[in-house]
Amino acid sequence: MRLLILSVIFGFKLIAQDTVNIMAYNLLNYNAGGANFARYYDLRTIINYRKPDVVLACEIEDVTAAQLLLDSAFNKAGVGTYMRSALIYNNNGTNTINMLFYKPGKVKLKSQLSIATTLRDIAQYRVYKSFAPGDTVYAYLHMAHLKAGNSLTSTPPDEVQRLNEVTAFCNSIGSLPQNSNILFCGDLNLKSNTEAAYSKLVSSCTHTFNDPIQKEGFWNNDINFKDIHTQSTRSSSNNGCCTGATGGLDDRFDFILMNNTIKNNGNKFAYLANSYIAIGNDGNHFNLDLLNGVNTSVPANVNQALFNMSDHLPVSAKFVFYPTPQSIKKNELNSKLKLTCAYSNGSYNAKIDSELEGWFDLKMTDVTGRNLVTKKIFIQQGVNNIPISTSEFSSGFYNLNISNISAAANCILLKN
């Protein structure tokens, strides 16, 4: 497995990657004029806790409700300034609208459109991040709220309608290049991976989608999936507000699915392994409401806010934007130590050209800053060659840093 190595001198700010925390959340009939409009306080608590950079939301009633959430929840959460997308009503005139909230310092919104279905339209948001002139990374984020229920007598049956909605989505994205970065998120109301709508997404859609956590199965009321269920936060004896569902946590309705390009780190946008989470699910509330006993996964105030806000739990995952190698330039602020990393004949080598002699710290970290290797090395004046072992590392980004009190240098490593 080849290692792509990008060389920079210490002092260069690591724009070579930027991690974005994306959340999908059903906000349960949020209405600015309703009796429970003050739920924006609860959303503010949740945003403060999880600190998402991008939030894809559904079940917002109108533009007034969207603006209230932006002003009173997102932009009073104390974790950065947010903007929102325009509000597009469903083509058939129904409410429960989708919305994108995002930090413009993390991503920009290029365009948006609505994919028409017979019930609730699917929103597409094309976002981007620019690293340098001519080096911009795009991603297509979709928010869906598929037909609820399991009725076979409705016309069409609920499962058929979900398939029809997914088919409309797959047809719409068919014109996108195969190397596009695409996420399909939302309240999908799926009972299992054998349902036709899910099967289409993962096997016969125009772009193939994947479950980041690879937890496929019959999710409904199965204790084996107790740690990934997202509905319901309430029970019949503790049913909360806003006509939400009850029954305790026993359904996996909420998803963030990624296409093959993202899964394979193919177009400068990659999933950060092990970052997917159903926020507030501690695995101990199967068929129970969140307020039954102690929730060991979140603080008590966040647990209460999750109960108050919606009958769904939000899901979130982290993704990494990275530029093409050509957009990473050397910074000549420190010329005492120059580090070049190279791949040759199946091995990796760090070449250090130093004006200094002495002991240096060598550190290898992952994208989260977690130390993987820390050791002392002795560097002589002139050229030094140090082998780099990568066999124990999984695919992803790594930062090699060599430093002492007088000088330092970095290499950014991408193992595919």
Salt bridges, closest charged atoms under 4 A:
ASP18 OD1 - LYS106 NZ 2.77
ASP18 OD2 - LYS129 NZ 2.75
ASP53 OD1 - LYS103 NZ 3.47
GLU59 OE2 - HIS145 NE2 3.63
ASP135 OD1 - LYS268 NZ 2.85
ASP158 OD1 - LYS147 NZ 2.93
ASP187 OD2 - HIS145 NE2 3.10
ASP187 OD2 - HIS312 NE2 3.37
GLU195 OE2 - ARG162 NE 2.55
ASP211 OD2 - ARG252 NH1 3.00
ASP227 OD2 - LYS215 NZ 3.83
ASP251 OD1 - LYS191 NZ 3.92
ASP254 OD2 - HIS312 ND1 2.77
ASP282 OD1 - HIS285 ND1 2.89
ASP311 OD1 - HIS312 NE2 3.93
ASP361 OD1 - LYS376 NZ 2.83
ASP366 OD2 - ARG370 NH2 3.10
